[in-house]
Amino acid sequence: MAHSQATAIINVHREGALLTPTLRSLILAKKVAAEAGFTVRFDVVADRPDARTLYVVEQFAEHINRVQTVEYGNLTMSRDHGITNSETDLVFLHDGDDLYSSNWYTALWKQIVSGAFDDNTVYHTRLFARFGALYDVCKIPDSTSIAFDPYSLLVDWYFSNKCVFNRKLVQDYPIPPIDKTRGLGNEDWSWSADTIAAGVRHTFLPDTICFYRVKPSHLSLGAVKGVMQSRSPLYETAHIARQSRIRCREPLALLPPNAGLDMKALSKWPQEPLGDTFDHEMKVQSQFEPLLTQFPRRGHTGKTGVSEKKMYPQLGRFYRRVRPLLGDGDLDIVWMPKHLNFPKDQLLDWMAEAMALSSEKLTMPPLLVFFEDMDDPDIVVKLDRWNAIAINIARLDASGIYDDFQKTRFLMRFLMQNTVRHSVDFGSPTLGRLMRDFPAAYSHFAPNHIGVLTHRTCDYYDQGLATAVTTAVALARQRQVRTPMIPFSNAVTAELINPFLQVLTGDQDLLAAADAVNHARFAKALEPGTLPAPGATAGPDILSHLFTRARQLEPVGAAERELGGIIPRGPVLDILSPGAVVNQYFQTASSWLLDKNRDKSLVIPSNIFFRVAGRDQAMYLPGNDPAHSLARFLDMIAQNPDASFPVAVTVRSSDMEIAEDIANAGSPLDVYTKLAVDYRDKIMIAQQSVVMPEVL
Amino acid sequence: MQKPARPFDARWDLALWNLSPSSRDRLDGFMARPEFDTLAESDNPPNDWSDRLFVETQDQNMTEFLDLGILHGTFAAALLQGDADGTSVAGGRMASSKAYADETGIPGNLYDTCLEMTHKRSGPPLLLAARSAKVQWKSSGSLLLVDLINRVQAELEKGPISDIIILPSLGVGGAERVGYWHYRLLKEGLGRNPLLLLADHPRTEAKYANLRAMTLVDDAEGPFIKGRGPDILLQCISALVSRIAPETVHVVQSFPGFLWLESLAANLMPRSGAKHIASFFCAHTHGDGTVDGYHLKIPYLEGILDNYVVDNRHFVNEIRTLNALPESTCSTLDYPVEQIQPIWPSEPMGDRPGRVLWAARFDHQKQPQIVPQIAALMPDVEFHMYGTQVMGDTSFDAENLPPNVFFHGPFSNFFALPIARMDLYLNTAFFEGLPQALAEASSVGLPVVASAVGGVPEIIGAKNGRLVHNVSDPAEYATAIRELLDPSVNARARAATLKMMIEKRSFEVFCQKGAQWFESILAK
């Protein structure tokens, strides 16, 4: 027999009490396996553990063969460490907070004894039952099943690291490392794509269950933003082409796995009951983790039907069609919001030319345009004039080929499989969302982001403008270098004072050039044969110079990062939170109010803008009863802990103590609590004045 | 009497209805009802509901919806609509209301969507709700945080506050009782200045009226602050704790209190310098086998808790086993009773039928349905049952009882029962921590026959009562009852009970042990 024992590698970090049910569950499985004649060693790899977690490990010392303390601070590396140092070739991988059915080890033993174990296969549990913040159960598919579409891996995770395999697989196909700085995670997801592309099979052991803990969502606030799976050969043009060639040429009987990629998804197949094992194991494991008793109440018992995890065959089909058009090399991307659908062609003309001119190679790689136009019936539009592929996000959304929460993950794949030369944003809400979902990955995989503002004026209420600036500021915060921003209009340039933006302007006026093009176009329509007006061809030239300059990024200065605080302004002091901007009217009004009302000491603006989940909101504070207005506002702050609220308070220069008291208060909630409680009789609200957070 | 209006926030109910394609008509129907405008002034809410408990028996999502304020409006709608059979919910209990169950039957396929929306929820109402001008948005009315801060300042002007005990309310429950004993320990035993914070509900029983207590929200707000969700609750507690800066904060069975502790442990809230203590009570096993209780939150609390305190050794061992908690962080305290004062039988035993007192909730946990079975085995003994259903998770047919079982309905407190007429107290629960009723029965010297579950063996032994090990066996109960109804055995048991209570459960003993416990926490 090739394998007579295995090692369970249990990676721990700071699980604390959560590790207890895991270890108790695994010890039971180990005992059951031992009774069947199969030895499973326990290797705990503790990566920068805390004392509490080590204490829990110590409580189970008699069952643990080896504890290795490492200092990687990286799950992939500590897992690799465990695999490399394992005394057996067969390795089970475990995290420190999940539970397993008591037959998990025995099921592998049966596979070995029956001679069915394959060294080129990764074995998972048959059922994957999530518990904690949510309760659901799905079946793990077999990657060689004809109805499994590997391209569903673009947006969903099918094969977790709760698995067992011969460790030579990791030598041949290393697990892609987690890299937070590049926004890469989901190492098991990435590894499944890499291994499936290489022909490794992922399948399940019958009747086995992984109970996977999902932490309560209300405790996940402020958690690390989304991470992407790594670049993978599975998604490359070459792989798609090879698969497609094989499907076309090979006789049916010789077709490799997944030949029927266009078959109905496994998730659409009839459901099967979870089975008695589920009921039994739920009871057994709930001795260790009482939360598992919730499953029947949430509709999951042995009699409940369950499908394989949902798959996205249409999405795969879409990707396989678009990917070859883009190739795997350089790529330029333009993000076009819907308000620019009318001048889209003209802007693309300029962008394509400017990007080519600013490139040292004077080449034009494929241009990928994301636009949003419900009036256009097509999802993919080939724009040969610019060697461009345009994807209509509005239509793509409406097609329902992915679920809404997977949208940005899918789009991000286009950035990751190519080398993005330029990513030009005109204020696209889709890019705004992508930036919020995957800040580190976008920052890394789109190193040349340029914001372009076509607006004539700086309108506080313009969503397009706000979106472009928000994205740029978020990017600058992520990278700690200023984000280049090219306004067409000098009026916008004048208002766009923000420490996170590097506003680029040329000697010539882009707006004038754009106007000249328009003028020429209409003149041409009226009188064919008219020559272009002077300046009509200047746009790309100006832009290309600005694009070149955009590559020399200036760091965000330490002082600028902390901008805000107490700022003297003549006879008054402004107290501003970092990045907060007030309109000019507030400055005039606050000085005037302090001058006229000697019994009052502080002035705040009446319109306070704030941002919740990327959406701008505002609250109006009536001035007739400032204490009441502030009390209402305080409740609004308390109800929106994730929002960023700006602070703008003006006091007289002689009231430095008040200014310092407010400036040192800490969070906006603390500041407004002070204003609403301690200074409620001293405060005035300047009507028609505005404070905005961070942008504009 | 004008009862406080039931708080509700219809925004999320409307959103949920709006999500369901089949619900539009019903939604429009509700919106058109004139009562919807004036619901907040309704003076007829049911008087004995326990909606959170009820909802807990349905589904965890439902609990979450309720906590986030979603279901209050749905309930209000059910209240208005009445049952299909014409019985208004207002006249009965929501636990048994078909209308309520129907109303809250959110389609399964919407759970995740709704939850997601709920989690992403930010203050302002949804568009649909914003358009419906007829709905009275109660939650935009009164002010919370500033009001609370002003009340805290007023409280601080009365005198310093050294410790905060966060309780759900000052109602009749055992958890409230534990909070009360900690208050007295700090105040009388240690001379400190504790404050009770009633975080879930402003209800205060008359007997607790003299304690120094603050409600998180005023009477009109009610639990969970009118559906404004937990965020603002957390900010309120945080503001209160930061203003008071107490040396210890002790959370006892309060939902917002535990939520706040979780947020502290997850670094979502600023930490204070206080020591944090939490009381845990036995796990609640629902009729469907689901285990519930705040102890399930321990893995998410351990970063902040300095001490886990439990009222019985059995359960402290359970939470230690489940979580591998170090012994040094877990404590057991034997809580006292108000007074230890024997009540002797008003009629001598022997010349009359024996009388057994059963007084508890008519819920799955307490196993009321076994009492008629025991009674059938001993027709010469009277069984007097007091109580009412709270969870609605078991059925009890009060109409068809053996002639020796007497069903008397609800009772307000243990000492209002005709204790002097009774010979022993019977407890038939499937699971227990350390039931308050047993301590109270023992405080008057009443011998006890009880199922040997949880912490019960810590207070009941062979001298002062009988333990039943096979908790579902009527015959074993009958044997135990028969033994204790022997007059001489009964008299010895009464004496032993009183002796045990004086030795272990007097206030003085509690203060002595409690002081050591508290000082050990401060010294850490």
HADDOCK unambig.tbl for C-alpha pairs under 7 A between the chains (distance, minus, plus):
assign (segid A and resid 17 and name CA) (segid B and resid 299 and name CA) 5.03 0.50 0.50
assign (segid A and resid 17 and name CA) (segid B and resid 323 and name CA) 4.67 0.50 0.50
assign (segid A and resid 17 and name CA) (segid B and resid 324 and name CA) 6.29 0.50 0.50
assign (segid A and resid 18 and name CA) (segid B and resid 299 and name CA) 5.75 0.50 0.50
assign (segid A and resid 20 and name CA) (segid B and resid 322 and name CA) 6.67 0.50 0.50
assign (segid A and resid 20 and name CA) (segid B and resid 323 and name CA) 5.62 0.50 0.50
assign (segid A and resid 20 and name CA) (segid B and resid 324 and name CA) 6.13 0.50 0.50
assign (segid A and resid 21 and name CA) (segid B and resid 322 and name CA) 6.76 0.50 0.50
assign (segid A and resid 56 and name CA) (segid B and resid 324 and name CA) 5.92 0.50 0.50
assign (segid A and resid 219 and name CA) (segid B and resid 263 and name CA) 6.66 0.50 0.50
assign (segid A and resid 219 and name CA) (segid B and resid 266 and name CA) 6.18 0.50 0.50
assign (segid A and resid 288 and name CA) (segid B and resid 322 and name CA) 6.24 0.50 0.50
assign (segid A and resid 290 and name CA) (segid B and resid 291 and name CA) 5.95 0.50 0.50
assign (segid A and resid 291 and name CA) (segid B and resid 291 and name CA) 6.89 0.50 0.50
assign (segid A and resid 293 and name CA) (segid B and resid 289 and name CA) 6.49 0.50 0.50
assign (segid A and resid 293 and name CA) (segid B and resid 290 and name CA) 4.73 0.50 0.50
assign (segid A and resid 293 and name CA) (segid B and resid 291 and name CA) 6.05 0.50 0.50
assign (segid A and resid 294 and name CA) (segid B and resid 290 and name CA) 5.34 0.50 0.50
assign (segid A and resid 297 and name CA) (segid B and resid 59 and name CA) 6.13 0.50 0.50
assign (segid A and resid 298 and name CA) (segid B and resid 59 and name CA) 6.57 0.50 0.50
assign (segid A and resid 631 and name CA) (segid B and resid 143 and name CA) 6.46 0.50 0.50
assign (segid A and resid 631 and name CA) (segid B and resid 146 and name CA) 5.58 0.50 0.50
assign (segid A and resid 632 and name CA) (segid B and resid 143 and name CA) 6.17 0.50 0.50
assign (segid A and resid 634 and name CA) (segid B and resid 145 and name CA) 6.77 0.50 0.50
assign (segid A and resid 635 and name CA) (segid B and resid 143 and name CA) 6.89 0.50 0.50
assign (segid A and resid 635 and name CA) (segid B and resid 144 and name CA) 6.51 0.50 0.50
assign (segid A and resid 635 and name CA) (segid B and resid 145 and name CA) 6.01 0.50 0.50
assign (segid A and resid 636 and name CA) (segid B and resid 123 and name CA) 6.90 0.50 0.50
assign (segid A and resid 638 and name CA) (segid B and resid 231 and name CA) 6.57 0.50 0.50
assign (segid A and resid 638 and name CA) (segid B and resid 232 and name CA) 4.93 0.50 0.50
assign (segid A and resid 638 and name CA) (segid B and resid 235 and name CA) 5.68 0.50 0.50
assign (segid A and resid 639 and name CA) (segid B and resid 123 and name CA) 5.96 0.50 0.50
assign (segid A and resid 639 and name CA) (segid B and resid 231 and name CA) 5.27 0.50 0.50
assign (segid A and resid 639 and name CA) (segid B and resid 232 and name CA) 4.75 0.50 0.50
assign (segid A and resid 640 and name CA) (segid B and resid 122 and name CA) 5.91 0.50 0.50
assign (segid A and resid 640 and name CA) (segid B and resid 123 and name CA) 6.50 0.50 0.50
assign (segid A and resid 641 and name CA) (segid B and resid 231 and name CA) 6.90 0.50 0.50
assign (segid A and resid 676 and name CA) (segid B and resid 146 and name CA) 6.97 0.50 0.50
assign (segid A and resid 677 and name CA) (segid B and resid 146 and name CA) 6.77 0.50 0.50
